[in-house]
């Protein structure tokens, strides 16, 4: 499909879908490692320059969220902690920590898939991006491929609950024997 002939809104929506699909692939990498499946990609001038997926369990690092991993990779690649002109696509609404890091990085735009009613900092719980006192303002778009992002998370947690129940059942049968 030739994206250049689409109207601006349609072009942006198509781009958002393409990059969110890549973020979903990163989320699947997290799942493979037993991490909560959240993935992120950073795009500059139409090119993916960095990717990341959740790794706090494996890295023993509470800051190793997908967004932070992608920000670190992009900053390293560009040789600057500021990432003007860059856009981040992430499968789950960023938390306060990640939203703060995005603002410090001076991202031009953040696009997320699923809302996070427990820790979302883009409007679900708080909206850091609406704070007028901040010196940098990032454009925010939510709900891109939300159904696919939510489905991935639901499947992961259903599988995890099932494994925990199986473990409890095995232990209770050992204890009663």
Secondary structure, DSSP 4 states (H G I P E B T S, - for coil): --GGGS-HHHHHHHHHHHHHHHHHHHHHHHHHTTS---EEEEEETTEEEEEEE--HHHHT-TT--HHHHHHHHHHHHHTSS--TTEEEEEEE---HHHHHHHHHHT-SEEEEEE--TTT-TBTTS-BGGG-TTSS---EEE--TTHHHHHHHHHHHHHHHHHHHHHHHHHHHHHHH-
